[in-house]
Amino acid sequence: MSTAHYDLAARLRAASTARPVPRAAASSITQLRAPVAITLQALSGGGFALSATTPTPEAAPQSSASAGTGACGPGFRTERAHGADALRALAAVGVGVEHALPKSRVRLTGAGGAPAQQAPEHAGADGEDGDDELVPSWRTLVVAGHATLAMLGHLVADVAPGGPWEAQAAIVDWWLARADHPGSPSVLVVPSACAQRWILGEAPEAERTWQTWERWLGTDCVGPASGALGPGSGASPAARPAGIDGTGESLLRLAAKLDTGSPLPGAHAVVGREDRSWTYLLDRIAAGVNFRKGDNLVEASMGLTTRCQAAELWESMRLHDPLVADRARFDGTVLTGQVCWVAAREPEFEVLADRLVSRFRAGQVVTGTYGASGSCAGGQFTATVVAARIGQDGRLVVTLGQVVQHKLKTRALVVRPGVRVQVRPEPVGAQQQEHGKRNLSTRYRDRGNWMVRATPPPRARRDVPWDVLMAAAEDD
């Protein structure tokens, strides 16, 4: 059985029961913070029309008295703008301006120390003056797909430097950068996040649209204005009343659905990285750094490092989810089996694997759990893969050595033949990643590192033995 068969079985079950089948038990969102849903539409004459939707208190529906403001029904507020002022819709919903998060407000100024945008009339009451903006903590961007992110990139590129929406453009650019970091809570692509959480009884291509998830998860309602439409009604988005664009509302409802359940272990480390990245953004903007300027060698290298680290950490965190780990048994990422031999003197034992497929290699550090027959809910251990072979009966046998049993005072192995074990790669340590990143940054910024200097290193000549030259020469 492969992961393709595993997914097919889950898909057939979802089709027979007409209900989504969980692909993961934990929430795929580490933290949903003041979400704002953005939808974009390309205009025939060039440019984009942008709609920004945010949740509001149920008792305070928004009016449409001002230009560009629409009523979305109680609970949601949508602002719309287009053309050169498309980012005005983001400013109207509080992105880049002060809103109700007073504990984490930071001053945000544009290039050259000038205000990035004209502050609201009440800004002078909380700040030292009314020129600088007070920007709160980062917010979660909610979009309908990666195509929206690509359109946002084009939109930011068209924003004139030093204009009134410079702060919003810088924040959107930061969102686009964080979207390259798997597991980032600052950007939520709804169809991808839903596909990580559930599997549907339709073709995999159907899961790439938010309308499919809206129908299956029963979030396809647009409030009192929709009349008979309600949660679980199964009505298509096309049935919405004329003049009501419920895309942003639907995305926020799906985001709230995704935010249910306990988060993955280690989620605080991911949120901490977002906080540090946001602080770094504000410091750069306050210093007058133009975010449109391309990265230098150090920034590009560190950016690649953070993206790789985010991918490694996220994949490692997901293996803590029991449903994700169960599926990983069929692609060899997780190994389950039964102890068939235990060394008498050395902390070493062999595991008779349930399946032939395995991604473990000799010398790899792994962690595992052991328990009674048929269960792996007992103790924990760390070990190193010594070897892997195919036994006479055609089954995979993996030898684990240098076994260290957690929370036990004895070095004698408590596992015995017949005990069930589950083995997975060693979890990625967020603190170790941060330590390595700091060391790498220090080496990159060392004045003696000629790779990051503007001038090439001086040539150094010395005598080379003749036999070395002959060994390096190419054959004619």
Phi, psi and omega in degrees: 000134180248175177296332177295317177293322179300313179292323180296319178297317178295323180292321178293323178293319178297322180291323182284328181264350182059032178221144178298143177260128182297131173264336178219145180274327182269161179290140178276359178253121179286327176193126176260108189243112177043062188294148174225122180266133182239130172235144183233148175222127179287133180271149182296327180272008184103153182087187185224153168255126185245134174241128179242125183239135177227151175285145178229164177302143183300331185274002184230070176295147184271146178267166180246037183288323183276157180293137178082004181247132181240155177269121180258007186089164181301137177102345182219151177225131180237133174242139183233144176204163183212168177070218183293337181256028183298326181286355175299330179297325177291319178298325182292334179260011172097004177281116181091000177230173183290136168211187198284068168220069191292339185284342185235029182283138180227143179287134181237120178236160181273195183297140179074011179085357179283155178301136181289332179203151179299125184288155177295165187297331183269005184294326183293342180288329182259332182263176179287336176210174183260014183266318182277152177267150174253112185255128181280195179294170181297158179237158182273123175273129180244122182229165183271351181174172180291338177297324177295322177296320178295321178292325176296324176298318177293323180295316180295322180296333181273351180285128182292133178299141179077008181282184183289344183248032181295320180296316180295321178297320179295321180290320177297319177299322177294319176302316181297322178292319180289337178295339177280356181257106180303138180083002181294126179281355182276346178225126181237109172270107194302308182299320180294318179293321178294321180293334175284338184262322183225168173229140188251163178272043177227177177297147181303330180295330181292337181285356182274357180244143181289336180297323178297316180292325178298320181289318184285326183271356175071035179252014187274070172229151182238024175090186184300333183293345184272356178072247187281348182291140180200176179300131178079008181287339180079005180291144181280158179300337180291344182277002180292150179299151180298139178090355179251116176261102185263015183298311180298320179296316180297320179297321180290324177294319177294323177297320177295325177294321179291335184278002179278151180096167180283144179285166178293148174300139181087009181296332181297330179293322179292317179296321178299323177293323178295319179298316180293321178294322179294318178297320178297321178298313182296322178296320180293317181292320179296332178277359178083018179284130180280116183291343179284343180290138182295156180291145171279184184297319181294313181296320179295319180294316179292326177296319176295321179296314181295325178292318178295318179297320179297319179295317180295316181294319182294316178295323178292319179297321183295333179290346174288342178284126184298325180288322177294318178295325179296318178291327182293346176296334186268354173247006175087359178290323177243135181246130175238148180180195185235136177294126182247346180201140178232129180294147183284322185246326184266150175285076187212142176207165181247146180241126174273104189288150178287333183225158182284329185288133179203139177257006181281142180234157180300135181091353181282136177274133183228163172236157182201173176231152178223156181196195180290170181302128181086001181219149177237028186263025181267232182281176180239156180208161172238140184210176176237135179290120180271311182199166175219134182214165175259122181287176181296335179271007178081013180256155182279132177238122181247129179261127179246126180236177182052045185285130176240116181273128184286141172060030175236137182276347180258146177272348178292135182291132178268348178288145180227159176306134182102346180284138179277140178227153172231127186240138179219162177301153179301130180300143177284130179269121180296321180293322177295321177298315180296321178296315178295324179293321177295318178297319180295318179297321179296318179292322179296323184270006177291131182298335180280355180278105184290344181291336182251009177273155180287333181255147179290158181290153178292150180284137178242124181247141175206165180287139180239131179303148184296322182294330176292318177298319180293322179292329181273347182291147177275147179284135178272000000 
